[in-house]
Amino acid sequence: MIRIELTADATARTRFAVSPVYQAVGLLFELGRRPQLVPRALRLRSREVIQDRGLWLLAALTVSPHGYTPDFLTPEPTAYSSPVDDELHRVASVAAERVRDEMAVVSHGLDVSRVPARGAQRVVLEALGAGEDRFAQLLAGQLDAFWRGVLAPSWGEISERLERDVDQRAGATARLGLGGMIGGLDPLLDWQDGALAVNSEYHVDYQAPGIILIPGAFLTSPTFSIDTTYTDTPRTPVITYPTAARPEGPHDLGELIGGSRAAILKALSKPRTTAEVARHVHLSASTVSYHLQVLHRAGLLQRVQRSRHVFYQVRAAGQSPLRS
């Protein structure tokens, strides 16, 4: 469980941001964790750009089925919306100490937060050998190439959808209050006793100066950037959450597998029974049961029986089956 406590002043500083770099890293994250949920055309284009432009260092740190992705790849947004070149410059000019500390977490994990070691691939170790400054510059260049090759052509449409999502959340805040709005962002997020709670395998209990919320066009579950040990220049926690309406088009997930099944997949970011899914997506249990069987046969879900209940969850790439 991640618990981010907020004082009254910190709550007042909580805000939204729209970030091109966060969208690029979010897409890479999904390619590693849940590639089957990335629209086929986008998945193929992303892999083509990575291969053709030799973005192996970037892929080694972001496209992974497990482990920690360095937070310096997604710098804290300084404004509601910043040009991509400004964000990439901040990646390239990150402090060497932060690069060193965060790469240590990649290699060795972080016991205090239960972040497991991921290990560094050869391409990463070789790039680090040139020094932290050069390492950050190489990653910024590869992130730029991925952005321009995959997302830049559609950024107008993507950014419009992100803006609409923020407008929707602003309306929810006006009607329900900040806590009510946060509770509606995703099933894994909740507002409990003056804190934002994230249902996560990691363990963090942190008092923050505020929170930055970023809609993620390609995410199927929230991601987070939280400093717990880096105290020289701590950053504001950033929660990136799945947008209410992901980008559509001829290869949209809903069009490929149907709106009901797409909603069921989103609900199964954590284990749920058929009855729990039915309540979440507002469909009958019999209808949900039918869709679950289809999705399971297609290899998109894993399931396990615990006592008298059967739980389903989205199967991530490289993920071992649920254990009872």
C-alpha positions in Angstrom: 0.0 0.0 0.0 1.2 3.5 -0.9 -0.2 6.2 1.4 0.5 9.9 0.6 -0.5 12.2 3.4 -1.5 15.8 2.7 -1.7 18.8 4.9 -4.3 21.5 4.2 -1.6 23.5 2.3 -0.4 20.4 0.4 -4.0 19.7 -0.6 -4.4 23.2 -1.9 -1.3 22.7 -4.1 -2.5 19.5 -5.6 -3.0 20.1 -9.4 -3.3 18.5 -12.8 -0.7 18.6 -15.7 -0.7 17.4 -19.3 2.7 16.0 -20.3 4.0 14.7 -23.6 6.9 12.8 -22.0 4.7 11.1 -19.5 2.6 9.8 -22.4 5.6 8.4 -24.2 6.9 6.7 -21.1 3.4 5.5 -20.2 3.1 3.8 -23.6 6.5 2.1 -23.2 5.4 1.0 -19.7 2.3 -0.7 -21.2 4.3 -2.3 -23.9 6.3 -4.0 -21.2 3.5 -4.8 -18.8 0.3 -5.3 -20.8 1.2 -5.3 -24.6 -2.0 -7.1 -25.4 -4.0 -4.1 -24.3 -2.1 -1.7 -26.6 -3.9 -1.2 -29.9 -2.2 -3.4 -32.5 -1.2 -0.7 -34.9 0.3 1.4 -32.1 2.1 -1.6 -30.7 3.7 -2.5 -34.1 4.6 1.1 -34.8 6.3 1.4 -31.4 8.3 -1.7 -31.9 9.3 -0.7 -35.4 10.6 2.7 -34.2 12.5 1.1 -31.3 14.2 -1.4 -33.7 14.8 0.9 -36.7 16.3 3.7 -34.5 18.1 1.5 -32.1 16.4 2.7 -29.0 17.7 -0.2 -26.9 18.8 1.7 -23.9 15.4 3.4 -23.5 13.6 0.1 -24.1 15.8 -1.7 -21.5 14.7 0.8 -18.8 11.0 1.1 -19.7 9.8 -1.9 -21.6 9.8 -4.5 -18.8 7.2 -6.8 -17.2 8.3 -5.9 -13.7 10.5 -3.6 -11.6 11.3 0.0 -11.2 11.5 2.5 -14.0 13.8 5.5 -13.2 11.8 8.6 -12.3 14.2 11.0 -13.9 12.8 9.9 -17.3 9.6 11.6 -16.2 10.6 14.9 -14.5 8.2 16.8 -12.3 6.0 19.0 -14.5 6.7 22.7 -13.7 3.5 23.9 -15.5 0.1 22.7 -16.5 1.4 22.0 -20.0 5.0 22.2 -21.2 6.5 21.8 -24.7 8.1 18.4 -25.3 11.5 20.0 -25.9 11.4 21.6 -22.5 10.6 18.3 -20.8 13.3 16.5 -22.8 15.9 19.1 -21.8 15.1 18.5 -18.2 15.7 14.7 -18.7 19.0 15.5 -20.4 20.2 17.9 -17.7 19.1 15.9 -14.6 21.6 15.9 -11.7 24.2 13.1 -11.9 23.4 12.2 -8.3 19.8 11.5 -9.1 20.8 9.3 -12.0 23.2 7.4 -9.8 20.7 6.9 -7.0 17.8 5.8 -9.2 20.0 3.4 -11.3 21.0 1.9 -8.0 17.4 1.1 -7.3 17.1 -0.5 -10.8 20.1 -2.7 -10.0 19.6 -3.5 -6.3 15.9 -2.6 -5.4 14.8 -0.6 -2.4 14.0 -2.6 0.7 12.3 0.2 2.6 9.6 0.4 -0.1 9.7 -3.3 -1.1 10.8 -2.3 -4.6 12.5 -5.5 -6.1 15.8 -5.4 -7.9 15.4 -5.5 -11.6 19.1 -5.8 -12.6 20.8 -3.8 -15.3 21.1 -5.2 -18.9 24.4 -5.0 -20.7 23.3 -2.1 -22.8 22.5 -0.1 -19.6 25.8 -0.9 -17.9 27.8 0.1 -21.1 26.0 3.4 -21.3 26.5 4.1 -17.6 30.2 3.6 -18.2 30.3 6.9 -20.1 29.1 8.7 -16.9 25.8 9.8 -15.5 25.6 13.1 -17.6 26.1 11.3 -20.9 23.8 8.5 -19.8 20.9 11.1 -19.2 21.7 12.8 -22.6 21.5 9.5 -24.4 18.2 8.6 -22.9 16.7 12.0 -23.6 17.8 11.6 -27.3 16.2 8.2 -27.5 13.0 9.4 -25.8 12.9 12.2 -28.3 13.2 9.8 -31.2 10.4 7.6 -29.8 8.2 10.6 -29.2 8.6 11.9 -32.8 8.3 8.6 -34.4 5.3 7.3 -32.6 3.3 10.0 -30.8 4.0 13.4 -32.5 1.9 12.7 -35.6 -1.2 12.2 -33.4 -0.4 14.6 -30.6 -3.1 17.0 -31.5 -5.8 14.4 -31.0 -4.2 12.9 -28.0 -3.7 16.2 -26.2 -7.4 17.1 -26.9 -8.5 14.0 -25.2 -6.2 14.6 -22.2 -7.6 18.1 -21.9 -11.2 16.8 -22.0 -10.3 14.3 -19.2 -8.9 17.1 -17.0 -12.1 19.1 -17.6 -14.2 16.1 -16.6 -12.2 15.6 -13.4 -12.5 19.3 -12.6 -16.3 18.9 -12.9 -16.2 15.9 -10.6 -14.1 17.8 -8.1 -16.7 20.6 -8.1 -19.5 18.1 -7.5 -17.9 15.6 -5.2 -14.9 17.4 -3.7 -11.2 16.4 -4.1 -11.5 13.1 -2.3 -14.5 12.0 -4.3 -12.8 12.9 -7.5 -9.7 11.0 -6.6 -11.7 8.0 -5.6 -13.2 8.0 -9.1 -9.9 8.1 -11.0 -9.2 4.4 -10.8 -10.2 1.4 -8.7 -6.7 1.3 -7.3 -6.9 4.9 -5.9 -8.8 6.1 -2.9 -9.0 9.0 -0.5 -8.7 7.8 3.1 -8.3 10.0 6.3 -6.5 12.9 4.6 -4.3 10.8 2.4 -4.3 9.4 -1.1 -4.1 5.6 -0.9 -2.8 3.5 -3.7 -3.4 -0.3 -3.7 0.1 -1.4 -4.6 2.6 -4.1 -4.0 5.1 -1.4 -2.9 5.1 0.0 0.6 5.4 3.8 1.0 4.1 6.1 3.8 4.9 9.6 2.8 3.9 13.2 3.7 3.9 15.2 0.5 4.0 18.9 -0.4 1.2 18.3 -2.8 0.3 15.8 -5.6 0.4 16.3 -9.4 -2.2 14.2 -11.3 -1.5 13.4 -14.9 -4.0 11.7 -17.3 -2.4 8.8 -19.1 -3.7 8.2 -22.6 -2.3 4.6 -22.8 -2.3 3.4 -19.3 -4.6 0.7 -18.0 -3.6 1.2 -14.3 -2.0 4.1 -12.4 1.7 4.7 -12.2 3.5 6.9 -9.7 6.8 8.8 -9.1 7.5 9.3 -5.4 10.7 10.2 -3.7 11.1 8.4 -0.4 14.9 8.4 0.1 16.2 11.2 -2.2 16.1 14.2 0.0 18.6 16.7 -1.6 16.0 17.9 -4.1 12.8 16.0 -3.4 10.1 16.1 -6.1 6.4 16.4 -5.7 4.7 13.0 -6.0 3.2 12.4 -9.5 0.3 10.0 -10.0 -0.5 9.2 -13.7 -3.9 7.6 -14.0 -5.7 6.0 -17.0 -7.9 8.5 -18.9 -11.7 7.9 -18.8 -11.6 7.7 -22.6 -8.5 6.4 -24.2 -7.6 7.6 -27.8 -10.0 6.1 -30.3 -9.5 5.4 -34.0 -9.6 2.4 -36.3 -7.4 0.4 -33.8 -9.0 1.4 -30.6 -9.2 -1.3 -28.0 -13.0 -0.9 -27.6 -13.5 -1.3 -31.4 -11.2 -4.3 -31.5 -12.8 -6.3 -28.7 -16.0 -4.4 -27.9 -16.7 -1.7 -25.3 -18.0 -4.1 -22.6 -14.9 -6.4 -22.8 -12.6 -3.3 -22.8 -14.3 -2.1 -19.6 -14.0 -5.5 -18.1 -10.3 -5.7 -18.9 -9.8 -2.3 -17.2 -11.7 -3.4 -14.1 -9.3 -6.4 -13.9 -6.2 -4.5 -13.1 -6.5 -6.3 -9.8 -8.1 -9.7 -9.0 -11.9 -9.7 -8.9 -14.6 -12.3 -8.9 -17.4 -12.3 -11.6 -19.8 -10.7 -9.2 -17.3 -7.9 -8.3 -16.7 -7.2 -12.0 -20.4 -7.1 -12.7 -21.0 -4.5 -10.1 -18.0 -2.4 -11.3 -19.0 -2.3 -15.0 -22.8 -2.3 -14.4 -23.5 -5.5 -16.3 -25.4 -8.7 -15.3 -23.3 -11.5 -13.8 -24.3 -13.8 -16.6 -23.1 -11.3 -19.3 -19.8 -10.7 -17.5 -19.3 -14.5 -17.1 -19.6 -15.0 -20.8 -17.1 -12.2 -21.6 -14.7 -13.5 -19.0 -14.6 -16.9 -20.6 -13.9 -15.4 -24.1 -11.2 -13.2 -22.7 -9.6 -16.1 -20.8 -9.6 -18.3 -23.8 -7.9 -15.5 -25.8 -5.1 -15.5 -23.2 -5.8 -12.0 -21.9 -6.8 -13.1 -18.4 -5.5 -15.4 -15.7 -7.7 -17.0 -13.1 -7.4 -18.9 -9.9 -9.8 -20.4 -7.4 -9.5 -19.4 -3.7 -11.8 -21.3 -1.4 -15.2 -21.1 -3.2 -14.4 -18.0 -5.3 -12.8 -17.7 -8.7 -10.7 -14.6 -9.3 -9.8 -13.1 -12.7 -7.0 -10.6 -13.5 -5.4 -9.2 -16.6 -2.4 -11.3 -17.6 0.7 -9.1 -18.0 3.6 -10.1 -20.2 5.9 -12.4 -18.3 3.5 -12.5 -15.3 3.3 -15.8 -13.4 -0.2 -17.1 -12.7 -2.1 -16.0 -9.6 -1.4 -18.1 -6.6 -4.0 -19.3 -4.1 
